[in-house]
Amino acid sequence: MQYWFLRADPLVYSWKEMWLLKKITLSCPRSTRSLPYFLEIQPDDLCFFFLARSMKYIVGVVRVVKEAYPDPVDVTKVQKKLDIAVAYQLVRPVYFKRMIQHPFLADKPFLTVLRAPLMPVDPKSWEIISGMGGID
């Protein structure tokens, strides 16, 4: 199993909507930085659901349901889709400001490259952030 940092726009999908729907399909952007990760992600991988915009924080974890697959309406054949489902909610949100203040996390690419929609997370960082969110 791999761990990921999935940046979501709360104007598109909020955690509340994610929680109610239980499962959604995301369009994977054509970002040259993230596209290789969308091709690497596998079913059962876990992702922090990071809500971007003014209040940057993680509120829950989602599980990958199906590996990235071609978007049927994309004529370029580059765009991908990814199916994810709610795994669990954190006990308390973990704010970006708090994560970058942690000495181990401060320079991690998943925190420093905020425009990338998907970035890998190493197991130790996953454990630290989960702990900050009240999950042991």
SVG drawing of the C-alpha trace seen along z (x, -y; Angstrom):
<svg xmlns="http://www.w3.org/2000/svg" viewBox="-25 -32 38 34">
<polyline fill="none" stroke="black" stroke-width="0.4" points="0.0,0.0 1.1,-3.5 0.2,-6.8 -0.7,-10.0 -1.5,-13.7 -4.6,-14.5 -5.4,-18.1 -9.1,-18.9 -10.8,-22.1 -13.7,-22.5 -15.7,-24.4 -15.7,-21.2 -15.9,-18.6 -16.0,-19.5 -15.4,-16.8 -19.1,-17.1 -20.0,-16.2 -17.4,-13.4 -18.8,-12.0 -22.4,-12.1 -21.5,-10.6 -19.1,-8.0 -17.5,-7.5 -16.6,-10.0 -14.7,-10.1 -12.1,-12.7 -10.7,-14.1 -6.9,-14.0 -5.4,-17.3 -2.9,-17.3 -0.2,-18.6 3.1,-17.3 4.2,-17.0 1.3,-14.9 0.4,-12.8 3.0,-10.1 1.6,-9.7 -1.9,-9.2 -0.5,-6.4 1.3,-4.9 -1.6,-5.0 -3.3,-1.6 -6.5,-0.3 -6.5,-0.4 -3.8,-3.1 -4.8,-5.8 -4.9,-9.5 -5.1,-12.4 -8.0,-14.5 -6.4,-18.0 -8.8,-20.9 -7.1,-23.7 -8.1,-27.4 -8.0,-29.9 -8.3,-27.3 -5.8,-24.6 -6.2,-21.4 -6.7,-17.7 -10.0,-16.5 -10.2,-12.9 -8.7,-10.0 -9.9,-8.4 -9.2,-5.0 -8.4,-4.5 -11.2,-2.2 -9.9,-1.8 -6.6,-2.7 -6.5,-5.8 -8.2,-5.1 -8.6,-7.1 -11.2,-9.8 -13.7,-8.7 -14.4,-12.2 -10.7,-13.3 -9.8,-13.2 -6.1,-13.7 -6.1,-10.5 -4.0,-12.2 -6.7,-13.0 -7.4,-10.4 -10.2,-9.6 -9.7,-8.2 -12.3,-6.6 -12.0,-7.2 -14.1,-6.4 -14.3,-7.7 -12.0,-5.6 -12.3,-7.6 -12.6,-11.1 -9.8,-12.4 -10.7,-13.2 -9.5,-16.8 -8.4,-18.6 -4.7,-19.0 -3.9,-22.5 -1.2,-23.2 0.3,-25.8 0.8,-23.1 2.3,-20.6 5.0,-23.0 6.0,-23.8 6.9,-20.2 10.6,-19.7 10.3,-16.4 7.5,-17.6 8.6,-21.2 10.4,-20.5 8.4,-17.6 7.3,-18.0 3.7,-17.2 3.7,-20.4 6.0,-22.6 4.5,-21.9 0.9,-22.8 -0.3,-23.3 0.3,-19.6 -3.0,-17.7 -1.3,-14.4 2.0,-13.7 3.4,-10.7 3.7,-10.6 6.3,-8.5 5.1,-6.2 6.7,-8.2 5.1,-11.4 1.8,-9.6 2.1,-8.4 3.0,-11.9 0.1,-13.6 -2.3,-10.8 -1.2,-11.4 -1.8,-15.1 -5.3,-14.3 -6.0,-12.0 -5.5,-8.7 -3.0,-6.3"/>
</svg>
